[in-house]
Amino acid sequence: MNRPAPIVVGTSSWADPGFVADWYPQGLPARDRLGWYAERFEAVEVNSSYYALPAERTVARWAEVTPSAFTFDVKLHRLLSRHAAPLDSLPKELRDRVDATPRGRVVLTPDLEAIMADNLLGALGPLIEAGKLRSLLLQLSPSFSPDRHELSELDPLIERLAPWPVAVELRHRGWVAEKRVESTLGHLSDRGAAFVCVDAPPGEHVPIMPALDAVTRGDLAYLRAHGRNTEGYVKGRTVAERFGWVYSDEELGQIAERARALGEDAGEVRVMFNNNRDDDAPTAARRLRELIGQDPGPAPGEAEEQQTLL
């Protein structure tokens, strides 16, 4: 009998404002937050890399302050995920070498894509050397639609980042419409990319993906939990408005069952909570760990007592 695949639970960032205000012990220095987080979870998504490539010295500290088995999923820069990217989001040495629109948005070219991918892998060297880089998250813009684009446009990026797995989160539901879902999943499978499953609000709005579970890469299944607030997800302007959601035990039980089912076809299942408002995400992630029989780690109150004693 096959052993069940491990389910690795974490959150989408450890430095979200909600964490700072409501999760960490009062007065905990910013440089100590990742280490404190890593006492409670096995993995985390790096969100800051979406806005700017990290410095190698920063990444080295991430590797240094986390346990040997702790792993990272690093979100790709917004330019690579086909979002609007201002010039100042690029490394300084590239800003005078690229084309931009009249509004100052960077024009993505094959050469620039390759350079950005190479620069990211270079910066992530300390995580790679420590064996702590698990995947690269490509959270595509909803404007990357099947009416205007082809999945093959992502192939050069996926190949450039190999052998590191690219987890692809599509955000236009047309990609998984009945007439297209088989080709979408088949394409990702052929390229060795992981399809990102989501727990999202109910509704059929274009950017709301359905609860489709699929494994397109045998060693990795990926599920991101965005909360279930339809109005906020569609109309909200801030992260808290769009993703804030307090998951009930019943809803977390549904996510647990989905994760277990994914584990029947994948070597590892990663579940990341992106319901970022106050401490909603770490609270949900901690409770999910309990529901699937994992030790949730020290309670925040325990850490505060230890901090006081120190």
C-alpha positions in Angstrom: 0.0 0.0 0.0 1.4 3.4 -1.0 2.1 5.9 1.8 0.0 9.1 1.5 1.8 12.0 0.0 3.0 14.6 2.5 0.8 17.7 2.7 2.9 20.8 3.3 1.0 23.8 4.6 2.0 27.5 4.6 0.9 31.0 3.8 1.4 33.4 0.9 4.0 35.6 2.5 5.2 35.9 6.1 5.4 39.7 6.0 1.9 40.7 5.1 0.7 43.7 7.1 -2.0 41.5 8.7 0.8 39.3 10.1 2.7 42.2 11.5 -0.3 43.6 13.3 -2.1 40.5 14.5 0.1 37.4 14.3 3.6 38.2 15.5 4.5 39.0 19.1 4.3 42.7 19.8 7.7 44.3 19.4 9.3 41.4 17.5 11.9 42.9 15.1 11.2 42.5 11.4 14.4 40.5 10.8 13.1 37.9 13.3 9.7 37.3 11.8 10.7 34.6 9.3 12.4 32.5 11.9 9.4 32.8 14.2 7.1 31.8 11.3 9.3 28.8 10.5 8.8 27.4 14.0 5.1 27.0 13.1 5.1 26.1 9.4 7.2 24.0 7.0 7.0 26.3 4.0 6.1 29.7 2.7 5.5 31.6 -0.5 7.7 34.6 -1.2 5.5 37.4 -2.3 7.9 40.3 -2.4 9.6 38.8 -5.4 6.5 39.7 -7.4 7.3 43.4 -6.9 11.1 43.3 -7.3 13.9 40.7 -7.6 15.4 39.9 -4.1 19.0 40.7 -3.3 21.2 37.6 -2.9 22.2 38.6 0.6 18.6 38.8 1.6 17.9 35.3 0.2 21.0 34.1 2.0 19.4 35.2 5.3 16.2 33.4 4.4 18.2 30.2 4.1 20.1 30.9 7.3 17.2 31.6 9.7 15.0 28.7 8.6 15.3 25.0 9.6 17.0 22.6 7.2 13.7 21.0 6.0 11.9 24.4 5.5 11.1 25.2 1.9 10.1 28.2 -0.2 7.9 28.8 -3.2 9.0 32.0 -4.9 6.5 34.1 -6.8 7.8 35.2 -10.2 8.1 38.9 -11.0 5.0 40.6 -12.2 6.6 41.3 -15.6 7.1 37.5 -16.1 3.5 36.9 -15.1 2.2 39.3 -17.7 1.1 42.0 -15.3 1.9 45.7 -15.8 5.4 46.4 -14.4 6.8 49.8 -13.9 10.4 50.6 -14.8 11.4 50.9 -11.2 10.4 47.3 -10.5 13.3 46.1 -12.6 16.9 45.9 -11.4 18.6 49.2 -11.8 21.1 47.9 -14.4 18.2 47.0 -16.7 16.1 50.1 -16.6 18.0 51.9 -19.4 18.1 48.9 -21.6 14.4 48.1 -22.0 11.4 49.6 -23.9 8.5 51.1 -22.1 5.0 52.3 -23.0 4.1 56.0 -22.8 2.7 55.2 -19.3 6.1 53.8 -18.2 5.1 50.1 -18.3 7.9 47.7 -19.3 7.5 45.9 -22.6 8.3 42.2 -22.2 10.5 40.8 -24.9 12.0 37.3 -25.2 15.5 38.6 -24.3 14.2 40.5 -21.3 12.3 37.5 -20.1 15.4 35.4 -20.3 17.5 38.0 -18.4 14.9 38.3 -15.6 14.7 34.6 -15.2 18.4 34.2 -15.1 18.7 37.1 -12.6 16.1 35.5 -10.3 17.8 32.1 -10.3 21.1 33.9 -9.5 19.5 35.7 -6.6 18.0 32.5 -5.3 21.3 30.7 -5.3 21.5 30.5 -1.4 18.1 28.7 -1.4 19.1 26.4 -4.2 22.4 25.5 -2.4 20.5 24.9 0.8 18.0 22.6 -0.9 15.2 25.0 0.2 13.7 26.1 -3.2 10.7 24.0 -4.0 9.0 25.8 -6.9 8.5 29.0 -8.7 4.9 30.4 -8.8 3.7 32.0 -12.0 0.5 33.8 -11.0 -0.8 35.0 -14.4 -2.8 38.1 -15.0 -6.5 37.6 -15.9 -5.7 39.4 -19.1 -3.7 36.3 -20.2 -6.8 34.9 -21.8 -7.2 32.0 -24.3 -8.8 34.5 -26.7 -5.7 36.6 -26.9 -2.9 34.2 -25.9 -1.5 30.7 -26.3 0.0 28.6 -23.4 3.0 28.0 -25.7 4.0 31.6 -24.9 5.0 30.4 -21.5 7.2 27.6 -22.8 10.5 29.6 -23.1 10.1 30.8 -19.5 9.3 27.3 -18.1 12.3 25.9 -20.0 14.6 28.7 -18.8 13.7 28.1 -15.2 14.2 24.3 -15.5 14.9 22.1 -13.6 13.0 24.1 -11.0 9.2 23.4 -11.2 7.0 26.2 -12.3 3.6 26.2 -10.7 1.2 27.9 -13.1 -1.9 29.7 -11.7 -4.2 30.6 -14.5 -6.6 33.4 -13.6 -8.9 33.4 -16.6 -11.5 30.6 -16.3 -11.6 30.2 -20.1 -8.5 28.1 -19.9 -10.4 25.4 -18.1 -13.7 25.6 -19.9 -15.1 22.3 -21.0 -13.8 22.6 -24.5 -10.3 23.6 -23.5 -9.5 22.0 -20.1 -8.0 18.8 -21.5 -5.6 20.7 -23.8 -4.7 23.1 -21.0 -3.8 20.4 -18.5 -2.1 18.4 -21.2 0.1 21.3 -22.3 1.2 21.9 -18.7 1.9 18.2 -18.2 4.0 18.0 -21.3 6.1 21.0 -20.2 6.6 19.6 -16.7 4.7 22.5 -15.1 2.3 22.1 -12.1 -1.3 23.3 -12.5 -2.2 25.4 -9.5 -5.6 24.4 -8.0 -7.5 27.0 -6.1 -10.1 27.4 -3.4 -11.8 30.6 -4.5 -15.1 32.4 -4.1 -18.2 31.0 -5.7 -19.2 32.6 -9.0 -18.6 32.6 -12.7 -16.8 35.9 -13.1 -13.8 35.6 -15.5 -11.0 35.8 -12.9 -12.7 33.3 -10.5 -11.3 29.9 -11.3 -13.4 26.8 -10.5 -12.4 24.2 -8.0 -10.7 22.0 -10.5 -8.1 19.6 -9.0 -5.5 18.2 -11.3 -1.9 16.9 -11.1 0.2 17.7 -14.1 3.6 17.1 -12.5 4.0 13.8 -10.7 6.2 15.2 -7.8 4.1 18.3 -7.0 0.5 19.3 -6.5 -0.2 22.9 -5.6 -3.4 24.3 -4.0 -3.8 28.0 -3.1 -6.7 29.2 -0.9 -8.0 32.7 -1.7 -11.0 32.8 0.6 -14.6 32.8 -0.5 -15.7 36.4 -0.5 -17.1 36.8 -4.1 -17.9 40.5 -3.9 -14.5 41.4 -2.3 -12.6 39.2 -4.8 -14.2 40.9 -7.8 -14.6 44.5 -6.6 -12.1 44.9 -3.8 -9.2 47.3 -4.2 -7.0 46.2 -1.4 -5.6 42.9 -0.4 -7.7 42.8 2.7 -10.9 43.6 0.7 -10.2 41.0 -2.0 -8.9 38.1 0.1 -10.0 38.5 3.6 -11.9 35.4 4.8 -12.2 33.4 8.0 -12.3 29.8 7.0 -14.7 27.6 9.0 -13.7 24.1 10.1 -16.2 22.7 7.5 -14.5 24.7 4.7 -11.0 23.7 5.9 -12.2 20.1 5.9 -13.1 20.4 2.3 -9.6 21.7 1.5 -8.1 18.9 3.5 -10.1 16.3 1.4 -9.0 18.0 -1.8 -5.4 17.9 -0.7 -5.6 14.2 0.2 -7.1 13.4 -3.1 -4.4 15.3 -4.9 -1.9 13.3 -2.9 -3.1 10.1 -4.6 -1.4 11.3 -7.8 1.4 13.5 -6.6 4.5 13.0 -4.5 3.9 16.1 -2.5 0.9 18.5 -2.0 1.5 22.1 -1.1 -1.4 24.1 0.3 -0.8 27.9 0.7 -3.3 30.2 2.3 -3.7 33.6 0.6 -6.7 34.8 2.6 -4.6 37.8 3.7 -6.5 40.0 6.2 -5.3 40.4 9.7 -4.2 36.9 10.8 -6.8 35.0 8.7 -4.1 33.1 6.7 -1.9 31.8 9.4 -4.9 31.0 11.6 -6.4 28.9 8.8 -3.1 27.3 7.9 -2.5 26.3 11.5 -6.0 24.9 11.9 -5.7 22.9 8.6 -2.5 21.3 10.0 -4.5 20.2 13.0 -7.3 18.8 10.9 -4.9 16.7 8.8 -3.1 15.4 11.9 -0.1 17.6 11.9 1.4 19.4 14.9 0.5 23.1 14.3 3.6 24.3 16.2 3.8 26.6 19.2 0.8 28.8 19.7 1.3 32.5 19.2 0.6 33.0 22.9 3.3 30.6 23.9 5.8 32.5 21.8 4.8 35.8 23.4 5.4 34.3 26.9 8.8 33.1 25.8 9.6 36.5 24.3 8.6 38.2 27.6 10.9 35.8 29.6 13.8 36.7 27.3 
